Amino acid sequence: MVSAVDVLVALLPLLTIAVLMVGFYWPATRTMPVAWLVAIGAGVVGWGMNGTWIAAATINGFITAANILYIVFGAILLLYTLKQTGAFDAINAGFASVSEDRRVQVVLLVFLMGSFIEAAAGFGTPAAIVGPLLVGLGFPPLAAVVIALTGNLMAITFGAVGTPLIIGMIDIFESVETVTADVVGNGPYADISTWVADIALWAASYHVVVGIVLPFIGVAMMTRFFGEERSIKPALEVLPLTLFAWASFSVPYFLTAYLLGPEFPGLIGSMVGLFVTVGALKAGFFHPDEEWDFAPESSWPDHWVGDIKPGESAADDVAVAADGGTVQSSMPATAGMPLWKAWTPYALVALLLVVTRVVDPVKSFVTMDLFIISWGDLAALPFIHETILGTGLTNDFALLYLPGAVFVAVHLVTIPLHGMDGAEIKAAWSETIEKVAPAVIALLFAVATVQIMLQSGSATNTDSMLIVLSEGMAGVAGGIYPFFAAFVGAFGAFLAGSNTVSDILFGTFQYGVADQIGTPRTLMLGAQAVGGAIGNLIAVHNVVAALAVVGLVGEEGRVIRLELIPLLYYGTATGLLTLLFSYVLFPGVF
């Protein structure tokens, strides 16, 4: 039985994050370095870690963070490339032309398009992109933010082509010897990647069941809090459409998780869902009998509208009409851009990702040692060990295999495809660097903090801080803990603003709790992966970013209070499902 003192010391880094970010509204760029220092203090005082192990864990964390940042940079670079060329305006106009009913637009733009952006780029980009698109169509800016944050939960677990599971679980668990021994040595799996693919499948299972009402929730939030009648009745009128959109997304989403693993469910699910749902609407199905719209703008409360008026784009050089999405652009490259051309870059992303992971000769090429920078490659230099500072830790950077390479390659193809000029290319890079820069410090020190907590046990041949925390939690919650697993994951994303970082923070912790109380570890980690998605609803970074792009900074409290509604539903439903799966339906799962 762990002592209360050990639990308290192990908890200090996480408490620091909670107090500084939630209590004092510190940004992650300031909070995470402080948490790293606190983790060092906890490691030295509570675990007797020496300087070598602290430095090695930090270096290991920085390398993992570099992998994440490479993916983020590439994804956001392509995103801003398409904004510069007008491709997103063309895509937006295409959706708006399908229906002028706001409820239909929410299903298409928020649930399906938002999920696609999340699956491709991740890291809070859907709300920052979809929010302005909704405002351009005439939505109240506050409504646009609330709705945009709500709709893409099912894709967040697999965001940025599976980054939360690939980086947040595979890379972390491979560095924990006890977990590797349990899963591979004593368990049924050949390697950690195969096990995490199963975790992804169970996470998708939770999402498919709980997310059946997700498109409806987005519409209902709009009609209840921003409609003239303040009722969910207008949302019920499009229930058949929301269920059809859910099914169109969920079937390929689940099958992809089963057949291809954690990288493609959100991407393929949203692409197929968009194609099928738009096709059904264009064929005349699922349109409501009467068109629904907001009350006249003159009746809106002042806090609904900020610096950007409805019917205007957040971009200086693009005006989007509120009469159904007519786009007027001053940029020659955007004039009359056909939808196929606007969508081609993301279609190439999907194709290249599948080819580099499924076609063996291509996969073998991009994973050649020549294109992988590993710590061992530095061993030829003076004073450099084969492992990081001689601790046995190692890490690498797969230059061509990581999805960042695909995004950068497609960006280069898009330049001639969309006829970009030098000014547009420069603007895309500048916006990307501006967007990514604040995340660098936060991610570097967030991952380093977790690595110190993880390696505290290896350094001293004792249980690590996270194992101590899991034992303490198991003792308090006992057998009912699976109900809280998703909420723990949500708390991590709320603190860090990232499903990936939540998985890094709490993946090993959740594994340890499941091991302590004797429930399936795979199911518990599936709930963690879902929880990390839920927490993005109220993650301060995401909320602030979404409000900033529609000119409404300062309304964070209103947004978070409204987002607690879908969060409580999704967390509670996932918790009940985790209990049912763990104790009744699938207790034999690893």
C-alpha positions as CSV (number, residue, x, y, z in Angstrom):
1,M,0.0,0.0,0.0
2,V,1.5,3.3,-1.0
3,S,1.8,6.1,1.6
4,A,-0.2,9.3,1.4
5,V,3.1,11.3,1.4
6,D,4.3,9.4,-1.7
7,V,1.0,10.1,-3.5
8,L,1.1,13.8,-2.6
9,V,4.7,14.2,-3.8
10,A,3.8,12.3,-7.1
11,L,0.7,14.5,-7.5
12,L,2.6,17.8,-7.2
13,P,3.5,18.3,-10.9
14,L,-0.2,17.7,-11.9
15,L,-1.5,19.9,-9.1
16,T,0.9,22.6,-10.3
17,I,-0.6,22.4,-13.8
18,A,-4.1,22.5,-12.4
19,V,-3.5,25.4,-10.1
20,L,-1.6,27.6,-12.5
21,M,-3.7,27.0,-15.6
22,V,-7.1,26.7,-14.1
23,G,-6.8,28.8,-10.9
24,F,-4.5,31.6,-12.2
25,Y,-5.2,31.3,-16.0
26,W,-1.5,31.0,-16.8
27,P,-0.8,29.9,-20.4
28,A,0.7,26.5,-21.1
29,T,3.9,28.2,-22.3
30,R,4.5,29.5,-18.7
31,T,2.8,26.6,-16.8
32,M,4.6,23.6,-18.3
33,P,8.2,24.8,-17.6
34,V,7.2,25.4,-14.0
35,A,5.6,21.9,-13.8
36,W,8.8,20.5,-15.2
37,L,10.8,22.1,-12.4
38,V,8.3,20.8,-9.9
39,A,8.6,17.3,-11.4
40,I,12.4,17.5,-11.0
41,G,11.9,18.5,-7.4
42,A,9.5,15.7,-6.8
43,G,11.9,13.3,-8.5
44,V,14.9,14.4,-6.4
45,V,13.2,14.6,-3.1
46,G,10.7,11.8,-3.3
47,W,12.5,9.4,-5.6
48,G,16.2,10.2,-5.3
49,M,16.6,10.8,-9.0
50,N,20.1,12.0,-10.0
51,G,21.0,14.7,-12.6
52,T,21.8,12.1,-15.3
53,W,18.4,10.5,-15.2
54,I,16.6,13.9,-15.0
55,A,18.6,15.1,-18.1
56,A,18.0,11.8,-19.9
57,A,14.3,11.9,-19.3
58,T,14.1,15.5,-20.4
59,I,16.0,14.8,-23.6
60,N,13.8,11.8,-24.3
61,G,10.7,14.0,-23.8
62,F,12.1,16.7,-26.1
63,I,12.6,14.1,-28.9
64,T,9.0,12.8,-28.5
65,A,7.8,16.4,-28.5
66,A,9.7,17.1,-31.7
67,N,7.8,14.2,-33.4
68,I,4.5,15.8,-32.4
69,L,5.6,19.3,-33.5
70,Y,6.7,18.0,-36.9
71,I,3.2,16.6,-37.5
72,V,1.5,19.7,-36.1
73,F,3.7,22.0,-38.3
74,G,3.0,20.0,-41.5
75,A,-0.8,19.8,-40.8
76,I,-1.2,23.5,-40.1
77,L,1.0,24.5,-43.0
78,L,-1.3,22.7,-45.4
79,L,-4.3,24.1,-43.6
80,Y,-3.1,27.7,-44.1
81,T,-1.9,26.9,-47.6
82,L,-5.6,26.1,-48.5
83,K,-6.8,29.2,-46.7
84,Q,-4.4,31.3,-48.8
85,T,-5.4,29.7,-52.1
86,G,-9.1,30.1,-51.3
87,A,-9.7,26.4,-51.3
88,F,-11.5,26.6,-48.0
89,D,-13.7,29.3,-49.2
90,A,-14.6,27.1,-52.2
91,I,-15.3,24.2,-49.9
92,N,-17.4,26.4,-47.7
93,A,-19.4,27.7,-50.6
94,G,-20.0,24.1,-51.8
95,F,-21.5,23.2,-48.5
96,A,-23.6,26.3,-48.3
97,S,-25.0,25.6,-51.7
98,V,-26.5,22.3,-50.5
99,S,-28.9,24.0,-48.1
100,E,-29.5,27.4,-46.5
101,D,-31.0,25.8,-43.4
102,R,-28.7,26.4,-40.4
103,R,-29.4,23.0,-39.0
104,V,-28.3,21.3,-42.1
105,Q,-25.2,23.5,-42.3
106,V,-24.3,22.5,-38.7
107,V,-24.4,18.8,-39.6
108,L,-22.3,19.3,-42.8
109,L,-19.8,21.9,-41.6
110,V,-19.4,21.1,-37.9
111,F,-19.9,17.4,-37.6
112,L,-18.5,16.2,-40.9
113,M,-16.2,19.0,-42.2
114,G,-15.0,19.7,-38.6
115,S,-14.3,16.0,-38.2
116,F,-12.3,15.9,-41.4
117,I,-10.2,18.9,-40.4
118,E,-9.6,17.4,-36.9
119,A,-8.6,14.0,-38.5
120,A,-6.2,15.7,-40.9
121,A,-4.7,18.5,-38.7
122,G,-5.9,18.0,-35.1
123,F,-4.6,20.2,-32.2
124,G,-7.7,22.5,-32.0
125,T,-7.8,23.6,-35.6
126,P,-11.4,22.7,-36.4
127,A,-13.0,25.3,-34.1
128,A,-10.5,27.9,-35.4
129,I,-11.4,27.1,-39.0
130,V,-15.1,26.1,-38.9
131,G,-16.0,29.0,-36.5
132,P,-15.1,31.7,-39.0
133,L,-16.8,29.8,-41.8
134,L,-20.0,29.7,-39.8
135,V,-19.7,33.4,-39.0
136,G,-19.2,34.0,-42.7
137,L,-22.5,32.2,-43.4
138,G,-24.3,34.5,-40.9
139,F,-24.2,32.6,-37.6
140,P,-23.8,34.7,-34.4
141,P,-20.1,34.4,-33.5
142,L,-20.7,33.1,-30.0
143,A,-23.0,30.4,-31.4
144,A,-20.4,29.6,-34.1
145,V,-17.7,28.9,-31.4
146,V,-20.0,26.8,-29.1
147,I,-21.2,24.7,-32.0
148,A,-17.8,24.4,-33.7
149,L,-16.2,23.1,-30.4
150,T,-19.0,20.5,-30.0
151,G,-19.1,18.6,-33.3
152,N,-15.9,16.7,-33.9
153,L,-15.5,14.7,-30.7
154,M,-15.4,11.3,-32.5
155,A,-12.5,12.4,-34.7
156,I,-10.4,13.9,-31.9
157,T,-9.2,10.6,-30.6
158,F,-7.7,9.9,-34.0
159,G,-6.8,13.5,-34.8
160,A,-3.8,14.5,-36.9
161,V,-3.7,11.1,-38.4
162,G,-3.7,9.2,-35.2
163,T,-1.2,11.3,-33.3
164,P,-2.8,10.9,-29.8
165,L,-2.6,7.1,-30.0
166,I,0.7,6.8,-32.0
167,I,2.7,9.4,-30.0
168,G,0.6,9.5,-26.9
169,M,0.5,5.8,-26.3
170,I,2.8,3.7,-28.6
171,D,5.8,5.9,-28.1
172,I,5.2,6.2,-24.3
173,F,4.4,2.6,-23.6
174,E,7.4,1.4,-25.6
175,S,9.6,3.4,-23.2
176,V,8.1,1.7,-20.1
177,E,9.7,-1.6,-19.5
178,T,7.1,-3.0,-17.1
179,V,4.3,-2.3,-19.6
180,T,6.2,-3.8,-22.5
181,A,6.9,-6.9,-20.4
182,D,3.2,-7.3,-19.5
183,V,1.8,-6.6,-23.0
184,V,4.4,-8.4,-25.1
185,G,6.3,-10.7,-22.8
186,N,3.4,-12.0,-20.7
187,G,0.5,-10.8,-22.8
188,P,-1.0,-11.8,-26.2
189,Y,0.6,-9.2,-28.4
190,A,3.6,-9.3,-30.6
191,D,4.4,-5.6,-30.0
192,I,3.0,-2.4,-28.5
193,S,1.7,-1.1,-31.8
194,T,-0.6,-4.1,-32.2
195,W,-2.0,-3.6,-28.7
196,V,-2.6,0.1,-29.3
197,A,-4.4,-0.8,-32.5
198,D,-6.8,-2.8,-30.3
199,I,-7.1,0.2,-27.9
200,A,-8.0,2.3,-30.9
201,L,-10.7,-0.2,-31.9
202,W,-12.3,-0.1,-28.4
203,A,-12.1,3.7,-28.4
204,A,-13.9,3.8,-31.7
205,S,-16.5,1.4,-30.3
206,Y,-17.2,3.8,-27.4
207,H,-17.5,6.7,-29.8
208,V,-19.8,4.9,-32.2
209,V,-22.3,4.1,-29.4
210,V,-22.1,7.3,-27.4
211,G,-21.7,9.5,-30.4
212,I,-25.0,8.5,-32.0
213,V,-26.5,11.8,-30.8
214,L,-23.4,13.9,-31.4
215,P,-24.6,15.6,-34.6
216,F,-28.0,16.2,-32.9
217,I,-26.4,17.7,-29.8
218,G,-24.6,20.3,-32.1
219,V,-27.9,21.3,-33.7
220,A,-29.8,21.2,-30.3
221,M,-27.2,23.5,-28.7
222,M,-27.8,26.0,-31.5
223,T,-31.6,26.0,-31.4
224,R,-31.9,25.9,-27.6
225,F,-29.4,28.6,-26.7
226,F,-29.3,30.8,-29.9
227,G,-32.7,30.2,-31.5
228,E,-35.5,32.7,-31.4
229,E,-37.8,30.1,-29.7
230,R,-35.0,28.8,-27.4
231,S,-36.1,25.2,-27.8
232,I,-34.7,21.8,-29.0
233,K,-37.9,21.2,-31.0
234,P,-36.4,22.5,-34.3
235,A,-33.5,20.2,-33.7
236,L,-35.8,17.2,-33.5
237,E,-37.1,18.0,-37.0
238,V,-33.7,17.1,-38.4
239,L,-33.1,14.1,-36.3
240,P,-33.3,11.7,-39.3
241,L,-30.5,13.8,-41.0
242,T,-28.4,13.7,-37.8
243,L,-28.8,9.9,-37.5
244,F,-28.0,9.4,-41.2
245,A,-24.9,11.6,-40.9
246,W,-23.8,9.7,-37.8
247,A,-24.3,6.3,-39.6
248,S,-22.5,7.5,-42.8
249,F,-19.5,8.6,-40.6
250,S,-19.6,5.7,-38.1
251,V,-19.6,2.7,-40.4
252,P,-16.4,3.5,-42.3
253,Y,-14.9,5.0,-39.1
254,F,-15.3,1.7,-37.2
255,L,-14.3,-0.5,-40.1
256,T,-11.2,1.6,-40.7
257,A,-10.3,1.3,-37.0
258,Y,-10.7,-2.5,-37.3
259,L,-8.8,-2.9,-40.6
260,L,-6.2,-0.2,-40.6
261,G,-5.6,0.9,-37.0
262,P,-5.4,4.3,-35.3
263,E,-4.3,6.6,-38.2
264,F,-7.2,6.7,-40.5
265,P,-10.7,6.3,-38.8
266,G,-11.4,10.0,-38.5
267,L,-10.0,10.8,-42.0
268,I,-11.9,8.0,-43.9
269,G,-15.0,8.2,-41.8
270,S,-15.4,11.9,-42.4
271,M,-14.6,11.7,-46.1
272,V,-17.1,8.9,-46.7
273,G,-19.6,10.6,-44.4
274,L,-19.3,13.9,-46.3
275,F,-19.7,12.2,-49.7
276,V,-22.7,10.1,-48.7
277,T,-24.6,12.8,-46.7
278,V,-24.1,15.5,-49.3
279,G,-25.2,13.0,-52.0
280,A,-28.3,12.2,-50.0
281,L,-29.2,15.9,-49.5
282,K,-28.6,16.7,-53.2
283,A,-30.8,13.8,-54.1
284,G,-33.6,15.5,-52.1
285,F,-33.5,13.4,-49.0
286,F,-33.5,14.6,-45.3
287,H,-34.3,18.2,-46.0
288,P,-36.6,19.7,-43.3
289,D,-40.0,20.9,-44.4
290,E,-39.4,24.5,-43.3
291,E,-36.1,26.4,-43.4
292,W,-34.8,27.4,-39.9
293,D,-32.7,30.5,-39.3
294,F,-31.7,32.8,-36.4
295,A,-33.8,35.7,-35.3
296,P,-32.9,39.1,-36.9
297,E,-29.5,40.3,-35.8
298,S,-31.0,43.4,-34.2
299,S,-32.5,41.2,-31.5
300,W,-29.2,39.4,-30.6
301,P,-27.6,40.1,-27.2
302,D,-24.4,42.2,-27.4
303,H,-22.2,39.3,-26.1
304,W,-23.1,37.2,-29.2
305,V,-21.2,39.5,-31.5
306,G,-17.6,40.8,-31.3
307,D,-15.3,42.5,-33.7
308,I,-16.2,40.4,-36.7
309,K,-19.8,40.8,-37.9
310,P,-21.9,37.8,-39.2
311,G,-21.6,37.6,-43.0
312,E,-17.9,38.6,-43.0
313,S,-14.9,36.3,-43.1
314,A,-12.1,36.7,-40.5
315,A,-9.7,37.1,-43.4
316,D,-9.0,40.7,-44.6
317,D,-9.2,39.9,-48.2
318,V,-12.3,37.6,-48.4
319,A,-15.9,38.6,-48.0
320,V,-18.5,35.8,-47.5
321,A,-22.1,36.7,-47.9
322,A,-24.7,35.5,-45.4
323,D,-27.3,34.6,-48.1
324,G,-26.2,31.1,-48.6
325,G,-22.4,31.3,-48.8
326,T,-21.6,33.3,-51.9
327,V,-17.8,33.8,-51.8
328,Q,-16.1,36.9,-53.3
329,S,-12.4,36.8,-53.3
330,S,-9.8,39.3,-54.5
331,M,-7.2,36.6,-55.0
332,P,-6.9,35.5,-58.7
333,A,-6.0,31.9,-57.7
334,T,-9.4,31.5,-56.0
335,A,-11.6,32.7,-58.8
336,G,-14.1,29.9,-59.7
337,M,-12.0,27.2,-58.0
338,P,-13.8,23.9,-58.7
339,L,-14.5,21.7,-55.7
340,W,-12.4,18.9,-57.0
341,K,-9.4,21.2,-57.1
342,A,-10.1,22.5,-53.6
343,W,-10.3,19.0,-52.2
344,T,-7.4,17.5,-54.1
345,P,-4.7,18.3,-51.5
346,Y,-6.5,16.5,-48.7
347,A,-7.3,13.6,-51.0
348,L,-3.6,13.4,-51.7
349,V,-2.9,13.4,-48.0
350,A,-5.3,10.5,-47.5
351,L,-3.8,8.6,-50.4
352,L,-0.2,9.1,-49.4
353,L,-0.8,8.1,-45.8
354,V,-2.5,4.9,-46.8
355,V,0.2,4.1,-49.3
356,T,3.1,4.7,-46.9
357,R,1.5,2.5,-44.3
358,V,-0.1,-0.3,-46.3
359,V,2.1,-0.8,-49.4
360,D,5.1,-2.7,-48.1
361,P,7.7,-1.6,-50.6
362,V,6.8,2.1,-50.0
363,K,6.7,1.6,-46.2
364,S,10.1,-0.1,-46.3
365,F,11.5,2.8,-48.2
366,V,10.3,5.6,-45.9
367,T,11.3,3.6,-42.8
368,M,14.9,3.0,-44.1
369,D,17.6,3.7,-41.5
370,L,18.8,6.5,-43.9
371,F,15.6,8.5,-43.1
372,I,15.4,7.8,-39.4
373,I,17.5,9.9,-37.0
374,S,18.1,7.9,-33.9
375,W,20.0,8.7,-30.7
376,G,22.3,5.8,-31.5
377,D,23.4,7.6,-34.7
378,L,25.1,10.2,-32.5
379,A,27.2,7.6,-30.7
380,A,30.1,8.3,-33.1
381,L,30.5,11.7,-31.5
382,P,32.7,12.2,-28.4
383,F,31.1,11.6,-25.0
384,I,27.8,10.3,-26.6
385,H,26.5,6.9,-25.5
386,E,24.5,4.4,-27.6
387,T,21.5,5.3,-25.3
388,I,20.6,8.7,-23.9
389,L,23.3,9.5,-21.4
390,G,23.9,5.8,-20.8
391,T,20.6,5.3,-19.1
392,G,19.2,2.7,-21.6
393,L,16.6,5.2,-22.9
394,T,16.5,5.7,-26.6
395,N,14.3,7.6,-29.2
396,D,14.3,8.5,-32.8
397,F,12.8,10.8,-35.4
398,A,11.4,9.2,-38.6
399,L,11.8,12.0,-41.1
400,L,9.7,10.5,-43.9
401,Y,7.4,8.1,-42.1
402,L,5.9,10.7,-39.7
403,P,2.7,12.3,-41.2
404,G,4.4,15.7,-41.1
405,A,6.4,14.6,-44.2
406,V,3.2,13.9,-46.1
407,F,1.7,17.3,-45.2
408,V,4.8,19.1,-46.3
409,A,5.0,17.2,-49.5
410,V,1.3,17.9,-50.4
411,H,1.9,21.6,-49.5
412,L,4.7,21.6,-52.2
413,V,2.4,20.0,-54.7
414,T,-0.4,22.5,-53.9
415,I,1.8,25.5,-54.8
416,P,1.7,24.8,-58.6
417,L,-1.7,23.0,-58.4
418,H,-3.4,26.1,-57.0
419,G,-1.2,28.6,-58.7
420,M,0.2,30.2,-55.5
421,D,2.5,33.2,-55.8
422,G,5.4,34.1,-53.6
423,A,3.3,36.3,-51.3
424,E,0.8,33.6,-50.6
425,I,3.5,31.0,-49.9
426,K,5.2,33.4,-47.5
427,A,1.9,34.2,-45.8
428,A,1.1,30.5,-45.3
429,W,4.5,29.8,-43.7
430,S,4.2,32.9,-41.6
431,E,0.8,32.0,-40.3
432,T,1.9,28.5,-39.6
433,I,5.0,29.6,-37.6
434,E,2.9,32.1,-35.7
435,K,0.3,29.3,-34.9
436,V,2.9,26.6,-33.9
437,A,5.4,28.8,-32.0
438,P,3.4,29.1,-28.8
439,A,3.0,25.3,-28.8
440,V,6.7,24.6,-28.9
441,I,7.6,25.5,-25.3
442,A,4.4,24.0,-23.9
443,L,4.8,20.6,-25.7
444,L,8.6,20.4,-25.0
445,F,8.1,20.8,-21.2
446,A,4.8,18.9,-21.0
447,V,6.3,15.8,-22.5
448,A,9.5,16.2,-20.5
449,T,7.5,16.5,-17.3
450,V,5.7,13.2,-18.0
451,Q,9.0,11.5,-18.9
452,I,10.5,12.5,-15.5
453,M,7.4,11.1,-13.8
454,L,7.6,7.9,-15.9
455,Q,11.3,7.4,-15.5
456,S,11.4,8.1,-11.8
457,G,11.0,4.4,-11.1
458,S,13.6,3.3,-13.6
459,A,16.1,5.7,-12.1
460,T,15.7,4.1,-8.6
461,N,14.4,0.6,-9.3
462,T,11.1,1.5,-7.6
463,D,7.5,2.3,-8.7
464,S,7.4,5.5,-10.7
465,M,5.3,8.5,-9.7
466,L,2.6,7.5,-12.1
467,I,2.4,4.0,-10.7
468,V,2.2,5.4,-7.2
469,L,-0.6,7.6,-8.3
470,S,-2.5,4.7,-9.9
471,E,-2.1,2.6,-6.8
472,G,-3.5,5.5,-4.7
473,M,-6.4,6.1,-7.0
474,A,-7.2,2.4,-7.2
475,G,-7.3,2.3,-3.4
476,V,-9.8,5.2,-3.2
477,A,-12.1,4.4,-6.1
478,G,-11.9,0.6,-6.1
479,G,-13.9,-1.4,-8.6
480,I,-16.0,1.6,-9.7
481,Y,-13.0,3.4,-11.1
482,P,-13.7,2.5,-14.8
483,F,-16.7,4.9,-14.7
484,F,-14.2,7.8,-14.0
485,A,-11.6,6.8,-16.6
486,A,-13.0,9.0,-19.4
487,F,-13.3,12.0,-17.0
488,V,-9.6,11.6,-16.0
489,G,-8.7,11.7,-19.7
490,A,-10.9,14.8,-20.1
491,F,-9.2,16.4,-17.2
492,G,-5.8,15.9,-18.9
493,A,-7.0,17.5,-22.1
494,F,-8.6,20.3,-20.2
495,L,-5.3,21.0,-18.5
496,A,-3.0,20.6,-21.6
497,G,-5.4,21.5,-24.4
498,S,-4.5,18.3,-26.3
499,N,-5.7,14.7,-26.5
500,T,-2.1,13.6,-27.2
501,V,-0.7,15.2,-24.1
502,S,-3.6,13.8,-22.0
503,D,-2.7,10.3,-23.3
504,I,0.9,11.0,-22.4
505,L,0.0,12.4,-19.0
506,F,-2.5,9.7,-18.0
507,G,-2.0,6.6,-20.2
508,T,0.4,4.9,-17.9
509,F,-1.6,6.0,-14.9
510,Q,-4.8,4.4,-16.3
511,Y,-2.9,1.3,-17.2
512,G,-1.7,1.1,-13.6
513,V,-5.2,1.5,-12.1
514,A,-6.7,-1.2,-14.4
515,D,-3.8,-3.5,-13.3
516,Q,-4.5,-2.7,-9.6
517,I,-8.2,-3.4,-9.7
518,G,-8.1,-6.3,-12.1
519,T,-10.1,-4.8,-15.0
520,P,-9.2,-5.0,-18.7
521,R,-6.4,-2.6,-19.4
522,T,-7.3,-2.3,-23.1
523,L,-10.8,-1.1,-22.3
524,M,-9.6,1.3,-19.7
525,L,-7.2,2.9,-22.1
526,G,-9.9,3.0,-24.8
527,A,-11.9,5.1,-22.3
528,Q,-8.8,7.3,-21.7
529,A,-8.5,7.9,-25.4
530,V,-12.2,9.0,-25.6
531,G,-11.8,11.1,-22.5
532,G,-8.9,13.0,-24.0
533,A,-11.3,14.0,-26.8
534,I,-14.0,15.1,-24.4
535,G,-11.7,17.4,-22.6
536,N,-11.1,19.4,-25.7
537,L,-14.6,20.9,-25.3
538,I,-13.4,23.0,-22.4
539,A,-9.7,23.1,-23.0
540,V,-8.8,26.8,-22.3
541,H,-6.4,26.9,-25.3
542,N,-9.0,25.7,-27.7
543,V,-11.7,28.0,-26.4
544,V,-9.5,31.1,-26.5
545,A,-8.3,30.3,-30.0
546,A,-11.8,29.7,-31.3
547,L,-13.0,33.0,-29.7
548,A,-10.0,34.9,-31.0
549,V,-10.7,34.1,-34.7
550,V,-14.3,35.4,-34.4
551,G,-13.3,38.5,-32.4
552,L,-14.9,37.4,-29.1
553,V,-12.0,37.0,-26.7
554,G,-13.3,37.5,-23.1
555,E,-16.3,35.2,-23.4
556,E,-14.5,32.0,-22.3
557,G,-16.7,31.5,-19.2
558,R,-19.9,31.5,-21.2
559,V,-18.5,29.0,-23.7
560,I,-17.1,26.6,-21.1
561,R,-20.4,26.6,-19.1
562,L,-22.3,25.6,-22.3
563,E,-19.7,23.0,-23.3
564,L,-20.1,21.3,-19.9
565,I,-23.5,20.0,-21.1
566,P,-22.1,17.7,-23.9
567,L,-19.0,17.0,-21.8
568,L,-21.2,15.6,-18.9
569,Y,-23.3,13.5,-21.3
570,Y,-20.3,12.1,-23.2
571,G,-18.3,11.4,-20.0
572,T,-21.1,9.8,-18.2
573,A,-22.2,7.6,-21.1
574,T,-18.7,6.5,-21.8
575,G,-18.2,5.7,-18.1
576,L,-21.3,3.6,-17.9
577,L,-20.2,1.8,-21.1
578,T,-16.7,1.2,-19.7
579,L,-18.3,-0.4,-16.6
580,L,-20.6,-2.6,-18.8
581,F,-17.8,-3.7,-21.1
582,S,-15.3,-4.3,-18.2
583,Y,-17.5,-6.3,-15.9
584,V,-20.3,-7.8,-18.0
585,L,-19.7,-8.0,-21.7
586,F,-15.9,-8.3,-22.2
587,P,-14.2,-9.0,-18.9
588,G,-11.7,-11.3,-20.7
589,V,-10.1,-8.6,-22.8
590,F,-6.5,-8.0,-22.0
